[in-house]
Structure formats: C-alpha cells, structure tokens
C-alpha cells in the first residue's frame, strides 16, 4: 500500500468496526427485548393456566349441582 491509501484503508476499517459495534448493540437490545417478552408471555401463560383450572373446577361444581337438581326433579316425576 502506498501512504496515500493508508488513511482511506484505516477510515474504511474504522467505519466497518463502528458498524459492527452498532450491530452488536442493536442485537443485544433486541435480545433483551425478546427475553423480556418471553418472560411476560410465560407469566401470562401461567396466569391463563390458573384461570383455566379455576373455570374447570367451577364447571365441575355447576355440573354436580345440576345433576342433583335433575335427580330431585326425576324423583318428583316418579312420585
């Protein structure tokens, strides 16, 4: 290389390094955002699973009560 090309090569290298640094910073930010989003989704999933279990238990209770009422109505019909 000639001395006149050295500053251009050095400037080009500096630019590429700066671009690489900016890319790494952006990718780390995206990773952090994705991890936060994943944690929030996992928490929401747990909350929904709890809600589903509660609704299923409530449904079972309602079904039991309705079956008892139907039995009582049947007993009235047979009497």
Buried (B, 14 or more C-beta within 10 A) or exposed (E): EEEEEEEEEEEEEEEEEEEEEEEEEEEEEEEEEEEEEEEEEEEEEEEEEEEEEEEEEEEEEEEEEEEEEEEEEEEEEEE
